[in-house]
Amino acid sequence: MFRVFVFAVVLTLVMATGAFAHPPQSVELDFDKENGVMTATISHAVSDPVAHYIFKVVVKVNGEIIEDQELEGQDDEAGLVYETVIEGLTAGDTVELTAYCNKGGEKSASFVVE
């Protein structure tokens, strides 16, 4: 009986911890082909962006990592805007960005260059 009680307590704590962690709600990508600038608007609503934030962004082109950037926080309680220059893209290339929460979870978005 004691084991069942301990298991229930541990399970409750694990589930409660997960309730405070959540992936970004959305990732929206915009690409300025003329200048090669990709802008990612990452929505990640948190109450304390110093303790709970987007900590890493990974950019891939055609499945190959071209950028793996660790961040120190997000812009504000709503999320962040991330910009990067991607040179040498041609029509048909697939670009993917994945944003990672420091408390757990991730969200990706992608587009195909026209």
Secondary structure as GFF3:
##gff-version 3
##sequence-region A 1 114
A	DSSP	alpha_helix	2	20	.	.	.	ID=ss1
A	DSSP	beta_strand	26	32	.	.	.	ID=ss2
A	DSSP	beta_strand	37	43	.	.	.	ID=ss3
A	DSSP	beta_strand	54	61	.	.	.	ID=ss4
A	DSSP	beta_strand	64	70	.	.	.	ID=ss5
A	DSSP	beta_strand	79	85	.	.	.	ID=ss6
A	DSSP	beta_strand	94	101	.	.	.	ID=ss7
A	DSSP	beta_strand	106	112	.	.	.	ID=ss8
###
